[in-house]
């Protein structure tokens, strides 16, 4: 395994070399705990279903600053398409290549080395430092962070500030941090018709024809204007399926759709509005809903200020606050009352073939994390 003169980079390489495709942790959490235990962290290994989770904490007093992240990675796709084997990380032309380099094993390594330096400098720091790590963020997310949060809530163990290592940056480390996320609501619609022969349409009822005007109405509906923190709510059709042959009028039409919604709406209000539109078009249908996460927002406060100050101190860079992008495990943590921000490396190659991160950025990220610890707990 390749080694460097950077502890953060070396740890990232070790983590990437472990084939931890969701929900397999592949020993990543054990490796992380082997570095945390000498610092005084107590590890609580929580396995739910097929998912490994780690809650590691140093200290018993408030406030609690928790670093949150995931050891699982998405599948690689055909490995022959990679310039380098995805689980055999290499550094080339200043970039670290490998699945998880940016999302998010680089951030995990930076968590650890930041804690190591901080504890060495401030052994009697105030409050507590914690890490909440799961192996099921990229998958169904049913037995990961959500279950750990439920466990902590049952123990009345609270997180005050949570820094998630998701790759938030756009062009340079720290240029963007996420202080919130939109909600995600999925709809699964089945429109019923009457199957028949295409030559005898008067004896059938085509559900594709029936639902088309309703889908047009949904696609053109004005949902909201957004607000100072969130862009407007969006509606997108993700799947339409019907038919069994060229001479058969289908008996059913399946439509999947998704809302990415802001705080100007709720899941309940969107569901009501969709039903009203469908009913207005006199459809015969069944409709199921799945709420992936409600929107959350951390307004300016101690954690946002500490993050901005740390980025400015380490890089000289001013930071943009953003709520763009998909969902994250912050949707499970924010409802407990914790302030939540996402701060990580550049996200240009996440989930792609030849995923990579600029090697020096991981050291920069570790320094930023350490400075946040100093701002809040020194």
N, C-alpha and C positions, 0 to 999 in steps of 0.2 A: 504494500500500500504506500502510495506517495506521501512523503512528509515535507513539511515546510518549516520556516522559522516563526510561524504564527500559530499559537495555541487554538485560536478560533477556527482557522482554516483546517488544521489537523483534525479537530473534532468533527467539523462538518464533513470532511472526507470519510471519516470512520462511520458516521451516521448514514451517509449516502450509500456506502458500500453494502448496507443491510437492506435486503429486498423486502421492504415493509409496505407492500401493496395492501390497501384497505381489505380487511381489518387487522392484518398481521403487523404486529409491532416489531418482530424480528430482533428483539433484544435491545432496541434503541433506548427504551425507558430504563432498563437495567444499567446500560452504559451511562446514561445521564445521572442516575442515582449514585453510581460509583464515584462520580465527581462531586456530587452535592453532599453526600454523607460526611466527608471529612470537614466540611464547612459548618456542620452542626444542623443540617436539615434532617428531619424525620420523614421517612417516606411511607405513604399509605397507598398500597397497591390495590386498586379497586377494579375487579373484573366483572363486567356485566355482559351476559350472552357471550358473543365471540370477540368482545372488545376489551383490550387492556387500557387501563387508565392509571395515572399517577397523580397523587396530590402530595407534594413535598413542601414542608414548611419549616422555616427557621424562626423561632420566637413564638411567644404565646400572647403577646400584647397587641393592641390596636395602635395605629392603623395597619392594615394588611395591603401590601402591594403585591399583586400576583401577576406573573408572566404566564400567558396561556398560549398553547399551540398544539400541533398534532405531529405525530411521527409517521402517520400513514401518507402514502403518495398514490397518485392515480396510476393506472396501468400505462405501460410504455408505448403500446402499439407495437408494430413489427420492429424488432430490435435491429433488423438489417438496415432500416432507414436511418439509424443513428450513426453519426460519424465516429462515436466512441461508445462502447457498451454502457448502457444507462446506469448500471450498478457497479461499474468499475471507474470511479471518478478520476478525472485527469485535469490538470491545469495546463492550458494552452493559450498563448498570447494574452496572458493576464486574466483569463476567465476560468472559473471552475465549472466543469461540465458534469452533469449527472442528474438522474431523476430525483427531484426534491431539493436541488441546489437553491432554488429561489422560493419554492413552496413546499415545506418551509424549514428544511433541516439547517440551512444557513442561519436562520433566526434562532433555532434551538441552540445551536453551538454558541451564538452570540449571547443568549441568555446566560448560559453556564459560565462563560469566561468573564462576563460582566459581574456576575455574582461573586466569582472567585476573587477578583481584584477588589471589589467593594468590601467584602467581608474582611479581607486582609488589612485594608486601610481603616475600616470602621467596625471592629469586632463587637463593640457595644452600641451598635446603632439602635435607634428607637424603632418601635413597632415590629412588624414581621415581614419577611419575604417569603413568597410562595410560588410554586410552579404548578399549573394545572395542565396536564398533558394527556392527550387521548390518541388512540389509534383508529378512530372512526369519525373523521371530519369530512373526508372526501367522499364517503359512502352515505348510507342512510341516516347517519348521525342520530341513531335511536338509543345506543348504549354507551355513548361517549360523554361529552361535556354536560349534556342535559342531565344524565344520571349522577355525575359527580356533583353538580350544583344541587340536585335534590338531596344528596347525602349531606352536603355541607349545611343546607338549610335545616335539615332535620336535627343536626347537631348545633344549630344556632351559631354556625361559624361563618362569619361575614367577610366578604372581600370589599375593601374600600375603593381601591384603584386596580384596574385590570388593563395590562398592556398585552395585546395580542400581536404575535409576530407575523401576521399576514403580509404578503408583499404589497405594500401600499404605494410605493414610490413609482414615479412615472419616468423621469429623465435622470434624476440623481437622488441618492439616498436622503430621505427626509424632506424631499420637496413637497410631498403630499402625505398627510396622515388622515385616516378615516375616523371621524368622531361620531359616526352613526351609519346606519344602513336602512335601506328601504325594506318594507315587508314583502313577502312573497306568498301569493295565494294561487293555488292550482285548481282548475275546474275540469271535471271529466264528464262530458255530456254525451248521452246516447239519445238520438232522435229516432223515433219509431215511425215506420211507414208500413206499406203492404207490398211484399215482393210480387213480381209478376213479369210477364213477357214484354219486351220493349215494343212489340208490334201491337200490344193491347193495353196502352197506358190507362185507358178508362177503367180497367179492371185492377189497377194497382195504385199505389201512392208513393211517390218517390221522396224519401226523406232528405235527399241532397237538395232537391228543388225547394222543399219546405223550409230547410234551415238556412239556405243561402241569404235570404233577405235579413234574417235575424243576425247572422254573422256580420253582414255589412253594417247593420245598425250598431252592433257592439264595437266593431272596428272604428267606426266614426263617432262614437259617443265621446262627449267631453266629460272627463272624470273629475279633474280639478286643475288648478293653476300651479300646484306646488306651493312652496313658501321660501322663506329666506334660507332654509337649511336643506330642502329637498327639491329635486326636479319634479315635474308633474307626474302623476300616476300614468303608467302605460299598460295597455292590453295587447297581448300577442297570442295569435293562434299558433300552436306548436305541432298539431297533428290533425289531419282529416282522413278518415278511412271509411270506405263503403264499397260494396259491390263484390260479386263473385264471378262474373263473366260478362262478355260483351253483349249478350242478348237478354240479360236479366236486369230488371229494375231492382235495386237493392231494397231490402226490408229494414235495414238499419243504417244509420250514419253515426260514426263516432267522431267526436271533436274534443281535442284537449287544448286548453288555453291557460295562460298565466297572467297574473297581475303583478307588477312591481309597483308597490304603492307607498305613498308618503303619509305623513301624519294628518293630512287634510281628509283622509278617509279611514275607515276601519274595515277589517275583513267582513264584518257583519253588514256594513252599509253597501259594500261592493256586491256581496251575495244577493242582497235584496234588489239592487238595481238590475243585476243580470237576470234574475227570475222575472222581474217586471217586463223586461224587454222580450224574453222568451215567451211569456204568457201573452204579450201583445200580438205575437205572431201566431197564436193558436197552435202551438206545437204539442205533439205528444212526446214526452221526453222523461228521462231520468237524469239526475244531476248529482254528482258527488263532489265534495270539496276536500282539499288537503291544504292546511295552513303550514307552510314551512317555517315561517317566522314573522313576528310582528315588527314594525319599524321601531328603531330605538335611536336616541340622540343623547350625546354627552355635550352639553353646552360648555362654554368657557368656564373653567374652574381650575382646581389644583393640578389635576392630571394633564389637561390640555396645556396649561401654562408651563408645567414642568417639561413636557415633551417639546414644546416650541423653544423654550429656553435652552434645553439640552442640544437640540439640533443646531441652534444658532451658535452655541458655545463651541461645539465640535467642528461644524462645517462652515459657519458664517452664513448659513442659508436661512431665508425666511420660508415659512411653511404654510401651505394652503390646506385649509380644512375642507374635507369632502365627505359626502355620503353616497358616492357613486359606486357602481359595481354590484356584485351579487350578494348573497347572504354570507354570514360567517357565524362562528360559535358565539360571537358577542350577543347574538339574539337570545341566548340562554342565560347569559351572565348579567346583562343590563337590567332585566326585570327585578333582580334582587336588590337594586338600589346602588349597585357599583357604578362608578365612573369608568367608561370603557373607551379606549382608543386602539387603533390598529396602526402599527408602525413596523415596516419591514423593508426588504430590498426592492429593487426595480422589478416590475411584474411583466416585462415584455415577453418573456419566454415561458411563463408558467403553463403547465399542461401540454407543452409543445414537444416535438422531437428536438433533441439537442438542447434541452433546458440548461440554462447556465446563469451564473451570476459573476459579476466582476469580483475577483478575489479580494482586492483591497477594500471593497465595500463591506465585507463581513467584519473586518477590523473596525471600520468606521461605525458600523451598526452596534458593535459591542461597546464601543466608547460612548455612543449615545445612550444605550441602555444603562451603562454605569453612571453616567451623569444624571439620568432620571432618578436612579436610586439615591444619589447624593442629594438631589434637589428635594426629595420627599422624605428620606429616612435618616440622613446624616445628622 
